[in-house]
Amino acid sequence: MSVTHNGGKSFELVGEDTKHVDNHCMWINPNNNKHWVVGCDGGIYETFDAAKTWDFKENLPVTQFYKVALDNDYPFYNIYGGTQDNFSLGGPSRVLTNHGIRNSEWFITNGGDGFESQIDPNNPNIVYAQSQYGGLVRFDKKSGEKVGIKPKARKGENAYRFNWDAPLVVSKHAPGRLYFAANKVFRSNDYGNTWEVISDDLSQQIDRNTLKVYDRVVSIDAVMKNGSTSLYGSVVAFSESPINKNLLAAGTDDGLIHISENGGQSWRKISNVPGAPNQSYVNSVYLSRHNENVIYVAFNHHKYGDFKPYIFKSTNKGASWTSIASNLPERGSVYAIEEDHVDKNLLFVGTEFGAFFTPNQGQNWKQLKSGLPTIAVRDIAIQERENDLVLGTFGRGFYVLDDYSVLRTIENAKPTEKAKIYPIRTALMWEKSSPLGLPGKAFQGDNHYTAKNLGPEALITYYYDSSYKSLKSERQKKEKKLTKSGSDTPYPSYDDLKAESDQAKEELVFIIKDNSGSVVKKEFKSVRKGVQRFHWNLRYTPQDPVNLSRPGFYNPFSGSREGTLVSPGNYTVEMALLKDGVLETLTAPVSFVVKALNNVEIPAKDRLEKVAFQKQLAKLQADMGITRNLLSDSRNKIRYIKVAIKQAEHPLGSLLAEVKAIEEQLEKMQLELYGDPIKRRLDIDQPLSPASRLGSIGYEQKYSTATPTNTHRESYAIAKEQITAIKRIAEKVYNEDLKALEKKLINLGAPYTPGRGYKD
């Protein structure tokens, strides 16, 4: 970026030391020419001092990923990919914190434009990443070191023609083996330290300078087609059979497929796939996980102005081909193919306008949406251990579909069951940490970016065969049709309108039980037709006094209203329908496992005992809440009673004395429960209040899986003794003393006060 101060006679660089380059657009404040906003390949930057310093807008999730790759790290796998002009990078699929996934948790593995990354399946610290034109490195995640391992031409050999985005594959059969390709295919058996060439030039070796641009061959000075674009005639897609280590497949940018059945000693060329455009870019070639005779291939012809999806399948190693594009949208080039590792019939494709799946080998396709925008899905990867589907999109970063295994049971037919809960994968459990001090963005401001995180949760996926339709909505639907046709819309009868008014909304109820059959959670969901999912946070429901009010604002210091984590172990969930006050069981219980992460240095020796203590503490906190409410409700009643006594047509007499006695009891309990506020103001010593003890115990150990300390236990015992005694007196005041006073007011004919009947 340059600037002129003399009308264009000379230019000087403005300074972009901490800013990305390749600028595209710019805004200059018309009232302050030192204030600019600039859009470039790195995103959006703002300067207030004419480029001396820059502010990067880091909260825009708009990364363009060419490829996506996954490792097998535990407990959470990592996601890797290469970006347009923003390096290759990796980051966690999940994190332990309560902040979401932050930018700081991602790391760069290589510079330049980033393309296909791969990770050693047995060692997540060995990462391969590349920049444009085959700039391959081996990145050591443990140390952060990287070493260049790009294959170089042999003596006397022409330089290799690497595509902008060269294909890279790590073998599933031999440790340290990887495949890489330019116009030729390379194999290494020692993590890229040495390479052997296992093919000749597999391209058509077309002279690109003889090809027409639009309708004619243009001058060398007209376009920079040989300067800023990929070399032509390269392998751009590669696959190693997961079944047969000697079966390999390669696809080129000029329309060829090559198959080797002997580990690269010889190659068979395929140039005539029926229905595929001539000389089309082979975006993906895929050797099946289930049958070594099955091959999938996707051609991408958008460079010729053709955006149709070209995807084919062969069941005889390429001898014949069948199109499986079927009902894919006619506009939307196919970039990526992925096959489920369990169900051979379940396939996924990424296209220019989204991702699709088929449960029957391409006979029918259905789009995956639900939070996925209309975007180019350039690559797809499956994390087999977790059954996660991960997409690399060109413009909106990565997307993860957690546990897609339910799609294995989907068919293009209406399910026969009325209701069903699908198998539930093991739920990992931990207490979330707060390295920023508070949940969410803490004090980092709204510019601090965090992505959604899958925390300690069970994913419960279910199907129900109908949606709740109220009588009112059904009536209005009929009336809408009548109105549209110009007909009268007759008023409903009294009985019809009364039925609408009395109708209670139906709900689906999910009852979660522990191994002993005790209910630990009830989830209520709207009745809707289709496959749906909810997340259980693996916590009990607090048994505090019911409070229907909602806080006016979010206070991060107040904590969350949530129960303690359940114990690790076996659980079940069943579905029922709550209709007209009757609960109808819809499914048999489905079992699943809750597993605690081994991520604590000094964990509780007995997790069951730890949870039992937290449950006892929660019960005492509920008793404390009951006591607090009793005191509050009693004081509120007294407020009205005092006014009623003054208004009653009766001498004041002894009633005010009874009120005063009750008020003194309430004040005494308040002091015993919370301590004396006047003494606090004067720094006068006083015993630790039970409310303070209880608050400290909860704060100090609720979000920990460690054994409660002896201090916690001793303080709990003291607080329990005190709160139990205060609660007993508070109940007597509310249920006996106040009721006796209210009865006298009724007998005297005093004005009504809230909380009592008018007549004796």
N, C-alpha and C positions, 0 to 999 in steps of 0.2 A: 504494500500500500504506500503510495507516494502522494505528495502534496506540492502544489505550486503556489507561490505567493506573488507571482508576477505575470499572471494571465497565461501561463503555459509556456513561457520562454525557457524555464528550467524546473526540474522536479527534484525533490529530495525525499528519502524514506521517512515515514512518520515515526517508526519505532514500534515493533511488535514482539519484544523480547519474551513477554509472558503470555502472548496471545497466539492462537492458532492462525494459520495462513489460509490461502485459497479463498479469497474474499468474493462474495456474491452480491451483497446488497448493503446499503448504508443509509442512515438517516442522520442529518446534522440539524441540531436545534436552531431554528431560525432566529432565536433570541440570544443564543450563546454558541458561537462557533467552535468552542472548545469541548462541547458536549455532543458526543456521537454515540450511536448504536450501530454495530456492524454485525452482519450475518456472514458466516464463513463455514468452511468444512468442519470446524470444531464446534459450531453452535452460535450462540449470541454473546457478544461482548459489549461492554459499555465503558466509555471514558468520559471524565469530566475535566481533563486537563490536556486535551489535544494529544492523546496517545502516550503521555509520560507514564501513566499507570492505567491498568485495565481491570474491570470487574467482570468475571466470568459468570454467566447465568447457568449454574450447575443443576438446577432443578427441572430441566426439560428432558424427559425420557424419549429422545428422538434418535437413538443410535441406529446406524445402518449396518446390520450384520450380514455378511455373505454366507457364513457357515456357523454351525453350532456343534460342539463336542462335549462329552460328559465323562467324568471319571468315576471311580468306584470308592471314593473316600467315604469314611464312616465317622460319625453317624450321618453326616450330611454330605452328599456329593457336591462337586463343584461344576459350574457351567463355564465353558470356554468358547471363544469365537473370535473371528477377525472382522474388523470394521472398515468401512470406507474412510481412509485417511485419518484414522484415530487409533492405529496400532492394533495388536492382538492382546486380548486380556482374558482374565478369568475371575470368577467370584463365586460365592456360596449360593447354593439353592435354598438354604434355610440358615438361620442364625439363632443363637441362644438368647439374644437380647430382646427387650421389649420396645425396641426402637424401629423395627423393620430393618430391611437390608440397606445399608448406607453406602454411599459412593466410596468411602474410605475402606470398605471391606473388599473392594476390587483391586486387582493388581495387573500391571502390564507385563506381558511375557515376551513381546517383541515389538519393534517399531515399524514405521512405514504404514502403507495400507495393509490391513490385516486380512488374512484369508483362512484357509482351513487349518484348524488346530487338531491335534490328536493327543491322547494321554495313554501312557502305558497301562494296560488293564490290571496289572498286578502291583503297580507302584504309582500312586497318585502324585508323587513328587517329580516324576519324569514326564515333562510336557514338551510336545513338539508344536512349534508355531512358525508361521511364515509371513513374509511380506510379498509384494508383487514380484512376478517373474521368478518364482522359485527361491526367494530368500529365506531358506529354511534354517531354523535354529533348534537346538535342544536346550530347553529351559529347566534349570534345577530349582524347583519350587522351595526347597528347604533353604538354599543359600541365596537365591535370586540371581545366580550366575547363568549365563547363556553362552553357548558355543555354536558357531556357524557350521552347518553340516550339509550345505548345498552341494549336490553332485557337480563335478566339473568335467568338461570334455577331456577325453583321453588324448594322448599325443597324436597329432595329425588329424584329429576329428573336428568337424565343424562344431561351433558352439551350439549348445542345446537351445531349442525354442520352447521356453516355458510360457504358458499362458499367464495372463494377469492373475488368475485364480487357479493354481496348479493342484491337482488331486493328490491327497495324502491319505494313506491307510496304515494303521498299526495292526499287525497280524494277531489273530486269535489263536494261532496254532503254535508259534515258536516265540519264546521270550527274546526281546531285542530285535525282532524282525519288523521291518516297515517297508512300505512301497511308496514310491514317489514317481512322478512322470512329467516329462516335457514332451518333445515329439517322440521320445523313446521312454521306456519304462525302466525304472531302477529298483533294485532290492538291496536292503542292508540286513545283515544278521547280527550286527553288533551296535545297535542303537544309533546308527548313522555315521559311525566312525569310518566305515568303508562301504563302498557301493559297487554293485555289479550291474552291468547293462543287460537286461533280459529280453530286449526286443530291438528290432530295427525301427526305423522311422515308420510309425503307424498311421501317419496322416496321408492324405491324397497328394501331398507335395505340390499344391497348386500355387502358381505365381500370383499373389494377390494383386500385383500391379496390372494384371490383365483383366481383372474383374471390374464390372461396371458399378459405378456409384449412381444409384437411381437408374438412369437410362443410357449412360455412356461412360467410357473410360475418361477420367478427368486429368488435367495437368498435375504434375508433381507439385506445382506451386499453389494449386487450388485448395487442397485439403491436407491436413497433417495426419493422414491415416497411418503413416509409418512412424509417426513421432510420439503420439500420446495414446496409442491403442495397442492392444495385445499383438504380439507376433502371431501370424496365422499359420495353421498347420500343427496343432498340438493336441496331446491327450488332455482332456478336460474332465473326464469322469473315470473312476476306477473302482473295482470291487474285488475283494478276495472272498471266496466261498467260505462261510463259517463251517461247512461240512467237510469239504475236500480241500486240503491245503494246496493242491496242485491246480485247482480250477480258478482261473483269473479272468477278468473281463475288463476291457478298456473301451472308452468312447472318445471320439475326437470332435474338434470344433468344426470339421468340414464333413460330418455326416457318416463316419464309419464306426462300426463296432468290431472289436477283435476279441476272440475267445482263445484262451490257452488251457489245455487240459493236462499239461505236463510241466507246470511251474514256470512257464515262460520259455521253454526250449523251442517251441514253435507256436505260431498264432494263426488262427483261421479268421479270415476277413468276412464281414457281413456288410453289404452295401445296398441291399435291396429290401428293406422292411416295407411290405405293402402298406400304403396309406401314409407313410412318412414322407415329408417333403424332401426333395433332393438337396444334398449339401447342407443339411440342417445341423445346428449345434446340438450335440448329445449332452444334455444337461445332467443326466443321471443314468447310470447303469447299475443294476442291483442284482446280486446273486442271492437266491432265496436262503433263508435260515432253515427251511424245512425239507426242501427237495433240491438236490444239486442240479437237477435237469431244468429247474425253473429260473428264468431270467426276466427281469423287468427293465424297461428302458423308457426314458422320457426325452423327446426331442423338443427343442425350444426354437421357434422360427420367428421370434418377434423382430429380429434384425432385418427381416424381409417384409415387415409390416403385417405379419400373420400371427395373431394372438390366440390361435386355437390350441386346445390341449391335446398334445400328441403323446399318448402313453400306451405302451404295448407290453404284451406278455408272451413268453415262449416257454413251452413245456418240454422242449427237446434240445436244449442248449443252443438255441438260435437257429435251428433248421427251418422252423416256421414260426409265424408271429400272428397274434390276434390283438386287435385294439381293445382296450378296456376303458376307454374314455367315457363310454356309455352316456350317462346324463350329466357329466360335468358341464358347467357353463361353456358355451361356445367361445366366449372371450375370456381368456385367462390361461396364459402359458404355464406349463408345469415345470417346476424347478427341481423338486425333490420327491423321492419315493422312500417309504419306510414300511417294513413288514413287522407285524407283531411277533414277538418271540415265543408266544404260546399258541395262538390261534393262527393257523396258516391262511385262513380266509380273510383275516382282518388286515387291511392295508390303509396307509395314510399317504396323502400327497400334499405338497405345498405348491400353491399357484400364485400368479400375479395378484390375485384378489382374495386370498385367504387359504385356509386349510380344509381338507375334506377327508372323510373316512368311508370305507366300504366294508360291510361285514361278509361280503360274498365275492371276493376276488374281482371286484370291479364291475359286477353286474349292475349295481346301483351305488351311487355316491350321495353322501349327505354332508352338508357343511358344518364345521365346528365353529360356533359363534360364542355366545355366553361370555362376553367380556373381551373377545378378540375382535379388534377393529378390522375394517376392510384394508388390508395391507399385503404387500408382497411377502410371502413366506418362502424364503430362499433355501432353507434347510430344516431338516427334522432329525431329531435324535431321541432314542428311547433309553431311559435308565431302567434296566431290567430288574434290579433288586427292588426298586420302589414302584415299578409299573408307571413311571411318570413319562409323559409326552412333552418334549421341549422343542419349541419352535425358535428359529432364528429369523427375525423379520427385518426387512430393509426399510428402516425408518421408525420403528417403535420398539427396538430392543428385543429382549428375550421374553417368551411367554412359557409358563409351565402349567400343564394340566395334571394336577396331582392325582395319582392312582386312576388311570383311565380303564382299569380292568373290566369295569362294568360294560364297556363297549363290546367285550367278547360274547356277551349274552344277547346283544341287540341283533335283531333280525328285521328285515323289511316286511314285517307283518305285525299285527296288533298282538300284544302279549295276551296270553290266556288267563293269567292270574288277575284277580281283583286288586291285590296288593302284594308287594314283594320288597324285602330288604336284601340287597346284594351283599356278597362277602365283603368283610371289612378287614383291611390290612392292619397289621400290628401298629398300635398307636404309641409313639415315643413320647416319654414324659420327662420333664425337667422343670425346675423353677427358673423363670426368665431373669436375666441379669439386667442391670441398668448402668452401663459404663458412663452414660451421660448424666447420671444422677437422678433423672426423672423419666417417666415413660415417654414414648413418642419422640417428638423433636426437642423435648426438654427446653432449654433456654437458647437453642441454636437459631431460632427465627424461622420464618416460613421459607427462606431461601435454602434451608438445609433439606436436601432431598433424601427421602427414604422410600423404598419400595415395599410392597406388601410382603409379609413373611408368614409362612405356615408354622405356627408355634406348636406347643404341646397340645395336640388335638386329635380326636378320632373323626375320620371322615365317614359319615354314614349316608350311604346312597340308597335311594328307595324309589319304588314305582307305585303309583296309584292310578286307577283306571277312569277316574272322572273328576270333574271340578265342581265345587260348590256353586250352586246358582240359587240365589235368593228368589222368593216369590215376587218381590218387588222388581228385581232386575228382569225376570222373565216377563212380567206384565209390561214393563217399559219397552222391552225388546219387541213384543207384539204390537204395542202402540206405535212404535217407530215405523214399523212396516205399514200400518194402516195410514199413518200420516203421510208417508212417502207416496202411497197410492191415492191420496186425496180422500180417503174414507173417514167416517166418524171414528172417534176413539171413545167408546162408551165408558162411563164411570164404573169403577168396580163396586161390587155390593158391599154392604157392611161386613158380612162374614169374610169376604175376600180381603178387605182392608185390615180387618182385625187379625186375620191369620198372618198378614205381612208384618203387622206391628209386633205380634207375639213370637214370631219365628226367631229362634236362637241360631247363631252362626255355628256351623259344624266345624270341628277341628280334628286334625290328626294328632294323636298323642303317642309319643315314643317313650317307652318305659325302660330305663336302663337299670340293671340289677347287678350286684356283685356276685361272687362265687357262692355265697351263702343264701342267695335269693332275696337279699334286702334291697329295697329300692334306693338308689343313690341319686337318681336324676329323672325328671320328667320334662320332656321338650314338647311344646305345643306348636304346630305348624298349620298354616292355611291349607285347606283342601283344594289341591290343584292336580290336574291330570298330567301325567308324564313322568319322566325320570328326573329326580331332583336330589339335592344333597344338602345336609346341614353338618356343621362342625360342633362337636362337643368338646369343651375345654378341659375335660378330665377333672372337673371340680364338683364338689357338693354344692347344693344350693344353700345359701345362708338361711338360718332359721330365725333371723331377727324379726322384731315386730313389723308387721306389714305397714309399709309407708307408700301411699299412692302418689305423693307429690314428686315432682321432678326438679332437680337443681337447676337454677337459672343459668349457670355457667359451669364450665369444666374447671375443677380445682385439682391440679396434679398432686397437691400435698395431701388431699383427703383420701387417696387410695381408691381402689376399686371395690365395689360391692360384690365380692365373689367368695365362695367357700374355699376350704382347703383342698389340696390335691388328694385324689383317692389313692389307695394303695396300689402298687403294681399287682398284676394278677389277671385272672380271667373274668370277663364280663359278658352280659347278654343284653340285647336290645330287641324289643318287640313293638309292633305297631298296632294301634287301636283307633277306632273312630268314636269321637264323642259327639253324639247327636241326640238332641232333646233330653239331655241329662242322663242318657244311657251310654255306657262304654261297651263297644263291640270290638272284640279282639279280631285283628285282621291277619296277623302272621304268627308263626311259631317263633320262639326266641332264636336269634342268630348270635353265635358266640364270636368274641374277639379278644385279643390280648392287649393289655396295657403294660408296656415295658419301660422301666426307668433307665435313663442314660447313666452310664458309669463315668460321670464327669465331676465327681466331688471327691476331694482329698480325704475328708473325715465325714463320711456319710453315717446316718443313723444305723446302729448295729441291728436294730429291730424296726423295720419300716412300719410294720403294723402297729407297734406300740407308739411310734412317733405320730402316726395319723390318728390313733386313738386319743393321744394327748391333745392334738390340735382340735379334734372333735369336741373334747371336754371343754377346751378353751372357748370354742365357738358357742357351746351351750351356755357357758357362764357369760359370754358377751351378750347372748340373747337375753339372759336373765337381767343383765345390767340394762339392756334396752327396755325390757318390760318395766323395770323399776323406774327408769327415767320417764317413761311414758305415764306410769301411774302417778308420779309426782306432778308431772305437767298437767295431766287431765284433772287431778285433784285440785291443783291451784286454779285451773280454769273454772271448775265448778264453783269454787269458793267465791271467785269474782262475781258470778251471777247471783249466788246465794246472798251475798252481802247487800246487793242492790234490791233483791226480792224482799229481804227482811225490812229494809227501809221503806219500801213501797207498801208492805202488807198493812192491812187495817187491824193492827194488833200492837200492843206495847212491845218495845224492844226486848225487855226482860232478859232472860238468861240465854237467848239465842245467840247474841253477839259473844257471850262468854264461851259458848260451845265452838263458835267459829274461830275465836282466838286460840283455843286449845288445839284445834286441828291445825291451824296455821303454824303454831309453835312446833308441833310434831313434824310438819312438812319441812320447816326450816332446819330442824335438827337433823333429819334424814339427808337433806341437801348438803349440809356441812359434813356429815359423816361420809357421804358418797364422794364428794368432790374436794373437800377441804375448805378452809376458811379464806375467802378472797381478801379480806381486810388484812389478815396476818401475812398473806403473800405480798400485799402492797407495802407492808412495813418490814418485810424480811424477818418476821418472827417465826422461829422454828415451830413445826407441827408435824405430826405423823404423816407418812406417805398415804395418800388416799387410795382406796380400792380402784377408783376409776383410773388413776394414774398408773397403778400397778398393772391393771388389765391392758391399758393402752400400750405400755412398754413391752409386755410379753408378746402381744400380737405383732407389734412393729418389729421386734427383734428376731422372731423365729417363724412367723407365718410363711414367709417366702424363702424357706430354707429346708433342705432335706437332712440337716444334721440333727443329732439327738438333742432334745431340749436340755438345757443346762440345769444344774441343781438350783441355781438362782431362780430360773424360770419356774421350777416345780415348787420351791418354797414360797415364792411370791404368789403363785397361783393359789396355793393352799390358804394363804392369809386372805387374799382377795375373795376367795369363795366363801370363807367363813363370814366375812364382813358383808358381802353382797347378799348372801342368803338371809342373814338376819335383817338387813334393811328391807329387803324385798318382802319379807313376812309382815313387817310392820306396815309397809306401804299398802299391801293387799288388805290388811285389816282396816286401815283408814279409809280406803276407797270402797271396800265391799261392806263394811259394817258401820263405821262412824259416820261417813257421809250419807249413807242410805238412811240411817236413823234420823239424821238431821233433815234430810229431804222428806221423810215421812211426816215429821212434825210440821214442815212447811205446807205439805198437802192438807193435813188436818186443819191447819189454820186458814186455808184458802189463799195462801200467798201466791203471787204470780208464778207462772211456769218458769222453770229453769232447765236448761238443756241437760239431757241425760237421765230424766226421771219421768215416770208416768204422771198424768195430771190427777188421777183419782187413786185413792187408797185401794 
